[in-house]
Amino acid sequence: MADDTGTVSRTLALLGCLAERDQWGVSALSQRLNLPRSTVHRLLNLCRPQGFVETAGAGTYRPGLALFRLAGRLSFQMPLRRIVLPLLTEFTQQFGETSLLTVVDRNELKVFFAAKAETSAPMRYVIETNSLVPLGWGASGRAILAYLTEAEIAEVIRRAEPSPVDSRPLDAKELRKSLADIRSKGYAITQKQRTPEGVGISVPIFDAAGQVVANVSVTVPAFRFRPSDEPVFVHALAKIAATVSEALGSTVAHRPAVNAKGFAKL
């Protein structure tokens, strides 16, 4: 039984390595797994009949189609809300402000709030979930839009959907400047764009393909927001975003340009 357990553990570690690179040599796998080459060969031969491993040339191996199919199914079924909601709840309990998970629908080029943790404070915002809203307004929209393609950004500008707060028109020049700033800092902060008299801060979430898929945000009434809150909120949201991105298989080295004390990291 002990040997079976060891084999299972080693096989899972091997598959984890195969998911990290296009191909591996036996020697490199042996060093990475800290196992003899003979053991690595045996594990590879165990995985080949099921299609989890393929040969990529003399002495090299790559992920097989079965591994890609499995990864694809898991990625498609990844329950973002289940993963994020406990983290949002912890954030809101710590800071006493409403936190949100925002997900992008790239077919519609809109976003929707998929999960929220609401504060018990008397003054708070009522956020409607699962309704599509424009990408061009608010930190929750712009933190995603900043990492979409130029064609998608141009389409959002062409649509010129007005502000949901006061119906003011979308300013293309201001939007592009804002998106460049978001890419530089690694997070978005806006005021009075999505909610009246509200400040929003959002940090993006990336998937295994390096694509932005969502973000985590906090919404704070303007009268309760202090400049010193910004780096603290960003630091906490970035930890959540990094945890979720890692769960999605992301290897994007994305870190906002401030830490909890507010010092720039760029």
BASESE-446243 format. One line per field, with one value per residue (C-alpha): residue number from 1; residue in one letter; chain; x, y, z. Coordinates in nm, 4 decimals. Example, Ala and Ser with C-alpha at 12.3 -4.5 7.8 and 13.67 -1.06 7.14 Angstrom:
REM BASESE-446243
pos <- [1 2]
code <- [a s]
unit <- [A A]
xx <- [1.2300 1.3670]
yy <- [-0.4500 -0.1060]
zz <- [0.7800 0.7140]
END
This chain:
REM BASESE-446243
pos <- [1 2 3 4 5 6 7 8 9 10 11 12 13 14 15 16 17 18 19 20 21 22 23 24 25 26 27 28 29 30 31 32 33 34 35 36 37 38 39 40 41 42 43 44 45 46 47 48 49 50 51 52 53 54 55 56 57 58 59 60 61 62 63 64 65 66 67 68 69 70 71 72 73 74 75 76 77 78 79 80 81 82 83 84 85 86 87 88 89 90 91 92 93 94 95 96 97 98 99 100 101 102 103 104 105 106 107 108 109 110 111 112 113 114 115 116 117 118 119 120 121 122 123 124 125 126 127 128 129 130 131 132 133 134 135 136 137 138 139 140 141 142 143 144 145 146 147 148 149 150 151 152 153 154 155 156 157 158 159 160 161 162 163 164 165 166 167 168 169 170 171 172 173 174 175 176 177 178 179 180 181 182 183 184 185 186 187 188 189 190 191 192 193 194 195 196 197 198 199 200 201 202 203 204 205 206 207 208 209 210 211 212 213 214 215 216 217 218 219 220 221 222 223 224 225 226 227 228 229 230 231 232 233 234 235 236 237 238 239 240 241 242 243 244 245 246 247 248 249 250 251 252 253 254 255 256 257 258 259 260 261 262 263 264 265 266]
code <- [m a d d t g t v s r t l a l l g c l a e r d q w g v s a l s q r l n l p r s t v h r l l n l c r p q g f v e t a g a g t y r p g l a l f r l a g r l s f q m p l r r i v l p l l t e f t q q f g e t s l l t v v d r n e l k v f f a a k a e t s a p m r y v i e t n s l v p l g w g a s g r a i l a y l t e a e i a e v i r r a e p s p v d s r p l d a k e l r k s l a d i r s k g y a i t q k q r t p e g v g i s v p i f d a a g q v v a n v s v t v p a f r f r p s d e p v f v h a l a k i a a t v s e a l g s t v a h r p a v n a k g f a k l]
unit <- [A A A A A A A A A A A A A A A A A A A A A A A A A A A A A A A A A A A A A A A A A A A A A A A A A A A A A A A A A A A A A A A A A A A A A A A A A A A A A A A A A A A A A A A A A A A A A A A A A A A A A A A A A A A A A A A A A A A A A A A A A A A A A A A A A A A A A A A A A A A A A A A A A A A A A A A A A A A A A A A A A A A A A A A A A A A A A A A A A A A A A A A A A A A A A A A A A A A A A A A A A A A A A A A A A A A A A A A A A A A A A A A A A A A A A A A A A A A A A A A A A A A A A A A A A A A A A A A A A A A A A A A A A A]
xx <- [0.0000 0.2814 0.4348 0.0981 0.0605 0.4129 0.3468 0.0271 0.1962 0.4905 0.2644 0.0634 0.3858 0.4987 0.1713 0.2079 0.5484 0.4119 0.1483 0.4205 0.6166 0.5719 0.8165 1.0621 1.3737 1.4032 1.7104 1.5324 1.2291 1.4564 1.6190 1.2911 1.1185 1.4329 1.3824 1.6114 1.5872 1.4661 1.1735 1.0850 1.0881 0.8567 0.6123 0.6134 0.5403 0.2509 0.0942 0.1469 -0.1211 -0.3905 -0.2797 -0.1571 0.1996 0.3366 0.6904 0.8236 1.1474 1.4430 1.4328 1.1758 0.8116 0.5145 0.1562 -0.0778 -0.4240 -0.5900 -0.4180 -0.5292 -0.8877 -0.8889 -0.7410 -0.9952 -1.2901 -1.1662 -1.0963 -1.4427 -1.6104 -1.3902 -1.6366 -1.5013 -1.7744 -1.7107 -1.3398 -1.3720 -1.6703 -1.4952 -1.2047 -1.4416 -1.6232 -1.2933 -1.1992 -1.5323 -1.5138 -1.1668 -1.2343 -1.6091 -1.6630 -1.8502 -1.6319 -1.7159 -1.6203 -1.6691 -1.6574 -1.6205 -1.8437 -1.6147 -1.8865 -2.0989 -1.8031 -1.9697 -1.9148 -2.1390 -2.1050 -2.0921 -2.0482 -2.0457 -1.9806 -2.1815 -2.0960 -2.3346 -2.2530 -2.5616 -2.4264 -2.3555 -2.4338 -2.6865 -2.5139 -2.7232 -2.5571 -2.5657 -2.6739 -2.4517 -2.3098 -2.0723 -1.6964 -1.6068 -1.7164 -1.5994 -1.2912 -1.4590 -1.5045 -1.1815 -0.9578 -1.0691 -1.0915 -0.7287 -0.6114 -0.8365 -0.7250 -0.6985 -0.9905 -1.2078 -1.1104 -1.1920 -1.5325 -1.6147 -1.5172 -1.7295 -2.0322 -1.9799 -2.2201 -2.2986 -2.2249 -2.4724 -2.4563 -2.5378 -2.5552 -2.2507 -2.0891 -1.7831 -1.4666 -1.2400 -0.9252 -0.9863 -1.0657 -0.7461 -0.5376 -0.7119 -0.6444 -0.2756 -0.2572 -0.4214 -0.1719 0.1115 -0.0122 -0.1726 -0.5052 -0.7926 -0.9352 -1.2308 -1.4748 -1.8441 -1.8395 -2.0343 -2.1989 -2.3018 -2.0492 -1.8562 -1.4900 -1.4072 -1.0767 -1.0249 -0.7411 -0.7611 -0.7630 -0.5939 -0.6411 -0.3954 -0.3782 -0.2775 -0.6175 -0.8015 -1.1241 -1.2424 -1.1425 -1.1958 -1.3085 -1.4055 -1.6683 -1.6474 -1.8679 -1.6542 -1.7025 -1.5566 -1.2602 -0.9166 -0.6147 -0.4234 -0.6856 -0.5857 -0.2600 -0.4108 -0.7107 -0.4931 -0.2563 -0.5425 -0.7250 -0.4014 -0.3533 -0.7021 -0.6478 -0.3150 -0.4720 -0.7553 -0.5288 -0.3048 -0.6089 -0.6948 -0.3445 -0.2145 0.1585 0.1195 0.3543 0.1020 0.1545 0.0105 0.2661 0.1983 0.2274 0.0274 0.2396 0.1883 0.5421 0.5702 0.7244 0.7962]
yy <- [0.0000 0.2416 0.1826 0.2482 0.5734 0.6774 0.5970 0.7989 1.0958 1.0805 1.0436 1.3496 1.5451 1.4335 1.5474 1.8793 1.9252 1.8362 2.1073 2.3698 2.3286 2.2269 1.9409 1.7869 1.5757 1.2803 1.4278 1.7575 1.5749 1.3617 1.6729 1.8567 1.5638 1.4555 1.1006 0.8533 0.8516 0.4902 0.5923 0.8820 0.6457 0.4085 0.6889 0.8174 0.4677 0.4399 0.7594 0.6951 0.4249 0.6565 0.9387 1.1704 1.1692 1.1656 1.1354 1.4554 1.3125 1.1153 1.1263 1.4083 1.4044 1.6395 1.6512 1.4127 1.4870 1.3254 1.5722 1.8658 1.7370 1.6981 2.0452 2.1931 2.0349 2.1504 2.5014 2.5277 2.4065 2.6124 2.7446 3.0977 3.2058 2.9179 2.9984 3.3755 3.4215 3.3056 3.5382 3.8297 3.7524 3.7593 4.0878 4.2518 4.1279 4.2787 4.6164 4.6664 4.7507 4.5758 4.3539 4.2045 3.9472 4.0864 3.8527 3.9488 3.8230 3.8724 3.7835 4.0713 4.2902 4.3546 4.2528 4.1274 4.1038 3.7309 3.7394 3.9929 4.0222 4.3083 4.5156 4.5712 4.9441 5.1695 5.3461 5.0899 5.0234 4.7703 4.5830 4.3827 4.0553 3.8708 4.1710 4.2782 4.6299 4.8369 4.7816 5.1478 5.2691 5.1999 5.0286 4.6885 4.7382 4.9177 4.6768 4.4161 4.6369 4.7481 4.3921 4.3142 4.3442 4.6733 4.5651 4.5035 4.8371 5.0125 4.8438 4.9592 5.3129 5.2859 5.1835 5.4877 5.3636 5.6486 5.6512 5.4425 5.7102 6.0319 5.9391 6.1499 6.0468 5.8255 6.0275 5.8137 6.0136 5.9964 5.6241 5.5386 5.7388 5.5583 5.2158 5.2960 5.4040 5.0786 4.8710 5.0708 5.0376 4.6946 4.8020 5.0434 5.3131 5.5320 5.7643 5.8275 5.6144 5.3020 5.4113 5.7623 5.9173 5.5924 5.4959 5.1652 4.9764 4.6611 4.4141 4.1798 3.7988 3.5995 3.2430 2.9769 3.1318 3.4679 3.6166 3.8488 3.6800 3.8691 4.0994 4.1528 4.4940 4.7035 4.9785 5.2526 5.5597 5.8634 6.0272 5.7183 5.6806 5.8178 5.8339 5.6138 5.3412 5.2944 5.0973 4.8921 4.7876 4.7242 4.5046 4.2950 4.2651 4.1715 3.8792 3.7541 3.8040 3.6185 3.3271 3.2955 3.3417 3.0640 2.8380 2.9026 2.7966 3.1444 3.2045 3.5780 3.7640 4.0371 4.2491 4.5972 4.8727 4.9443 4.7471 4.7785 5.0742 5.2615 5.2495 5.2199 4.8953 5.0142]
zz <- [0.0000 0.0843 -0.2581 -0.4288 -0.2372 -0.3336 -0.6984 -0.7017 -0.5376 -0.7772 -1.0795 -0.9788 -0.9305 -1.2767 -1.4366 -1.2554 -1.4186 -1.7615 -1.7222 -1.6750 -2.0006 -2.3630 -2.3202 -2.0761 -2.0974 -1.8627 -1.6924 -1.6259 -1.4847 -1.2699 -1.1221 -1.0771 -0.9052 -0.7191 -0.8453 -1.0246 -1.4029 -1.3905 -1.1682 -1.3975 -1.6970 -1.5130 -1.4281 -1.7845 -1.9134 -1.6674 -1.8061 -2.1781 -2.2349 -2.0955 -2.3248 -2.0491 -2.1859 -2.5404 -2.6728 -2.8286 -2.9656 -2.8389 -2.4619 -2.4438 -2.3423 -2.3565 -2.2235 -2.4045 -2.5393 -2.2392 -2.0064 -2.2231 -2.2280 -1.8509 -1.7992 -2.0384 -1.8577 -1.5186 -1.6461 -1.8005 -1.4824 -1.2479 -0.9902 -0.9599 -0.7254 -0.4851 -0.4732 -0.4403 -0.2075 0.1135 0.0305 -0.0274 0.2976 0.4872 0.3183 0.4083 0.7655 0.7964 0.6345 0.6739 0.3043 0.0240 -0.1947 -0.5330 -0.7946 -1.1455 -1.4479 -1.8128 -2.0951 -2.3953 -2.6458 -2.5200 -2.4174 -2.0850 -1.7249 -1.4459 -1.0701 -0.9968 -0.6182 -0.3375 0.0329 0.1787 0.4814 0.7692 0.7740 0.7602 0.4510 0.1778 -0.1862 -0.3117 -0.5928 -0.8410 -0.9422 -1.2759 -1.4844 -1.7729 -1.7414 -1.9611 -1.9590 -1.9996 -1.6583 -1.3061 -1.1708 -1.2053 -1.5799 -1.6590 -1.4668 -1.7209 -2.0291 -1.9829 -2.0555 -2.3523 -2.7140 -2.8986 -3.1187 -2.8115 -2.6578 -2.9866 -2.9963 -2.6420 -2.7449 -3.0605 -2.8559 -2.6316 -2.3657 -2.1214 -1.7499 -1.5463 -1.2755 -1.4573 -1.8285 -1.9157 -2.2460 -2.2643 -2.3290 -2.5505 -2.4704 -2.0956 -2.1183 -2.3057 -2.0573 -1.7725 -1.9264 -1.9756 -1.6115 -1.5024 -1.6987 -1.5439 -1.1849 -1.2114 -1.0642 -1.1269 -0.9038 -1.0031 -0.8321 -0.9080 -1.2218 -1.1305 -0.8061 -0.6921 -0.4520 -0.4498 -0.4870 -0.6548 -0.6559 -0.8641 -0.9243 -1.2276 -1.2302 -1.5098 -1.6331 -1.7477 -2.0956 -1.9485 -2.0350 -1.7985 -1.6883 -1.3827 -1.1006 -0.7319 -0.6110 -0.3147 -0.3246 -0.0610 -0.0033 -0.0891 0.2508 0.4193 0.1851 0.2786 0.0451 0.2890 0.2328 -0.1313 -0.0861 0.1959 -0.0147 -0.3212 -0.1227 0.0185 -0.3148 -0.4912 -0.2539 -0.3385 -0.7122 -0.6987 -0.5106 -0.7627 -1.0660 -0.9344 -0.8889 -1.2545 -1.3572 -1.4358 -1.4519 -1.5176 -1.2840 -1.2086 -0.9010 -0.8433 -0.8011 -0.4330 -0.1139 0.2049 0.3193 -0.0049 -0.1385 -0.5156 -0.6360 -0.9913]
END
